């Protein structure tokens, strides 16, 4: 049996497991959700800024945002 071993005991993000069971969402969108929650409240959220946090480009970030908005997980105001 494979087991996941981690040493997370500080500096972590907590979210509901419901998002991980939402089959309407891709793994990309679920990962973006956790990334967004990990950012400070005062962080300036923008597609370009989020794209700089990973190897994914602006189009990938935008499509994940669209999924989260379309499924009611995120409210994104321009």
C-alpha positions as CSV (number, residue, x, y, z in Angstrom):
1,X,0.0,0.0,0.0
2,X,1.3,3.4,-0.9
3,X,1.3,6.0,1.8
4,X,1.8,9.8,1.8
5,X,4.2,11.0,4.4
6,X,4.6,14.7,5.0
7,X,6.1,16.9,7.7
8,X,3.5,19.6,7.6
9,X,3.1,21.1,11.1
10,X,3.3,24.8,10.4
11,X,2.7,27.3,7.6
12,X,-0.1,25.4,6.0
13,X,-3.5,26.1,4.4
14,X,-6.8,24.7,5.5
15,X,-9.8,24.3,3.2
16,X,-13.0,22.3,2.9
17,X,-12.7,18.8,1.4
18,X,-15.9,19.5,-0.5
19,X,-13.9,21.2,-3.3
20,X,-11.8,18.0,-3.8
21,X,-15.0,16.0,-4.3
22,X,-16.5,18.4,-6.8
23,X,-16.2,16.3,-10.0
24,X,-17.0,19.4,-12.1
25,X,-13.6,20.8,-11.4
26,X,-10.2,19.8,-12.9
27,X,-7.2,19.1,-10.8
28,X,-5.8,22.4,-12.1
29,X,-8.8,24.4,-10.7
30,X,-8.6,22.6,-7.4
31,X,-4.9,23.3,-7.1
32,X,-5.5,27.0,-7.9
33,X,-8.1,27.1,-5.2
34,X,-5.5,26.0,-2.6
35,X,-2.9,28.4,-4.1
36,X,-5.3,31.3,-3.8
37,X,-6.2,30.4,-0.2
38,X,-2.5,30.3,0.7
39,X,-1.9,34.0,-0.3
40,X,-2.1,36.8,2.2
41,X,-5.4,38.7,2.5
42,X,-3.8,41.9,1.2
43,X,-2.3,40.2,-1.9
44,X,-3.2,41.9,-5.2
45,X,-5.0,39.2,-7.1
46,X,-4.6,39.3,-10.9
47,X,-4.2,36.6,-13.6
48,X,-0.7,37.8,-14.3
49,X,0.3,37.8,-10.7
50,X,-1.1,34.3,-10.1
51,X,0.7,33.0,-13.3
52,X,4.0,34.2,-11.9
53,X,3.6,31.8,-8.9
54,X,3.9,28.7,-11.1
55,X,5.0,27.5,-14.5
56,X,1.5,27.8,-15.8
57,X,0.8,30.7,-18.2
58,X,-2.0,33.3,-18.1
59,X,-4.3,31.2,-20.2
60,X,-4.1,28.2,-17.9
61,X,-4.7,30.4,-14.8
62,X,-7.6,32.1,-16.5
63,X,-9.3,28.8,-17.5
64,X,-8.9,27.5,-13.9
65,X,-10.4,30.8,-12.6
66,X,-13.3,30.4,-15.1
67,X,-13.9,26.8,-13.8
68,X,-14.0,28.0,-10.2
69,X,-16.3,30.9,-11.0
70,X,-18.6,28.8,-13.2
71,X,-19.0,26.2,-10.4
72,X,-19.6,28.8,-7.7
73,X,-16.4,28.4,-5.8
74,X,-15.0,31.8,-6.6
75,X,-16.3,35.3,-7.2
76,X,-13.9,37.2,-9.6
77,X,-14.5,40.9,-10.2
78,X,-12.6,42.7,-12.9
